[in-house]
Amino acid sequence: MNGMALLEIKNLHATVGEREILKGIDLTVNPGEVHAIMGPNGSGKSTLAQVLAGRELYHVTDGQVIYDGEDLLELDPEERAQAGIFLAFQYPVEIPGVSNMYFLKAALNAVRKSQGQEELDALDFLNLVRDKMKLMDMDQTLLNRPVNTGFSGGEKKRNEIFQMAVLEPKLAILDETDSGLDIDALKLVANGVNTLRSKDRSMIVVTHYQRLLNYIVPDFVHVLSEGRIVKSGGKELALQLEESGYAGIGLVDEEEAVGTV
Amino acid sequence: MTGVAEFTQLPAAAPWLQHLRETAYRHFSELGFPTTRNEEWRFTNVAAIARANFVVGAPQVEVTVPSPAVRLGLGEAEPQLARYAGFGQNAFVALNTAFVNDVVFIHVPKGAVVEQPIEISFEALENAAAHPRVLIVIGANAQCTIVESYRGKGSYFTNAVTEIVAGDGAVVDHYKVQQESLSAFHVATLQAQLGRSTNFSSHSISLGGALVRNDANAVLSEGTEATLNGLYIANGTQHVDNHTVIDHAKPHAASHELYKGILDGKANAVFNGRIIVRKDAQKTDSKQTNKNLVLSDDAVINTKPELQILADDVRCTHGATIGQLDAESMFYLRSRGIAKDQARSLLIFAFAQDIVDRIKVQSLRDSLERVLFEKFHEHAH
């Protein structure tokens, strides 16, 4: 359907335990758009990313999320992934005993199966992933190692974007994919992400720092504070934040505040 | 008492053997079956074995002895048999020794390299009490792999004793695969006497049995390197108890121990790992780890390290964990489209794989992976 939003978040409230973290988020993402979500630590950026991916730790207490015409909140995490949502984790999880290849093949086949496509055998899978590994400058030996186990910080983030390249989501949510990366690793990751930009793929890029947005240039920038979007604009908003800090637009950033003590 | 009445009906054996049996029988009579008041048996109640009415019956044995290893007769076992697995304290070893009749006695000559695994498999008879006995004597600098397996159908009692004597510099990989019927009782003792600079590893895989007790004991010499690993998987009302003793009798030896358990249903498991470092066993390096994955609220694990360290210049570490499936890992897998059941299976399998990957016999690894795959598939539904 033309003109239909891919993702519509309306008045989303979420809690962890007793604490309310999201206090009424409204956000609309159309196909092909890249939205950056910035905000100080503790503003709820990562919570939003995890709620969209279906993390059970968080409870949605109010509001609505419509994804591709469906009630997203009714879906299990795996159903969301099968419907084309992908979360690149801020802290990719190490899973000893499961090879990266086995894991990713199982994931890809689960997604393909749900979409009525044929499952791939090991050989087809290898052929498919070879180019995508090149894209992320990943060594083939990483495929045979256990998922994220013993990977460096950079390797873990590259592995996330590599998985995204293989799973070809409709909506990619990148949760602080820049954190802990040196500039070379950041460029590599950003380049991978940019290669995956298309008019059929939307992205939500969650970041604390503007730096990443020099390389992944967003269509829209939203500033999250205390569980609400307090400011929205174009890419120039990110530059403004870079110059004046969150304090410059009247927000308290725990990290900046600590820095001045 | 199981099979004991039959002791007196056994045909007389060669004088040395008759003497051994009678001595062992006397010990057994004095000891009786252990009760839970005995610290060694605190969590494992064998009353059901003591009460059971089985008839002594030898299991079917299949033995593959690749050259240059050889199988020898009982008559030639005299100098070694029952020298290592002491029956003074252990009633089950005493009972086994009292009924010694057919011994699987294998000799690996000095310096020999036995490429293919020595395979010994026991298939129990239903309603029988069996006392399988294995003695493997490995010459200095020889190399071999041993695979013991136990299986059967219905209800029965297997009480096995295996003695392994490895000469100086020998390299020995031992595997014990216990796939008894779910109604069976299985009690087994492995006693390994290891020479100077010997490299020994034993993997105990415990899958079947209603009531299982494994004792794996190793006595190390100077510079010996010993590994005792284990994997136990129990569900329903299975009870599996693993006791290990690593005796660092001499300096410069290293021991590694990793036991992993997966428990579901109302299963009960025990891990008790004793490390003894004797007074002159300086420079001992010993590491013990026991990890348990507990999948249900009703499953119980009792885990206990027992370190007796009498030397002062040693490094000994131990650790035990008891945990459920990791929620973060579950979410990570599911967030990639893998269904909850499959994610769960994958993580359980991965937990076990850690031990399976250490098995060097390809055919054994393959067959275990198949068994685990079936088991973890059950978990998924």
Interface residues (C-beta under 8 A of the other chain):
Chain A: A53 G54 R55 E56 L57 D76 P77 E78 R80 A81 Q82 F86 L87 F89 P92 V93 I95 P96 G97 V98 F103 L104 A106 A107 L108 A110 V111 S114 P146 V147 Q163 L167
Chain B: D326 A327 E328 S329 F331 Y332 L333 R334 S335 R336 G337 I338 A339 K340 Q342 A343 L346 L347 F349 A350 F351 A352 Q353 D354
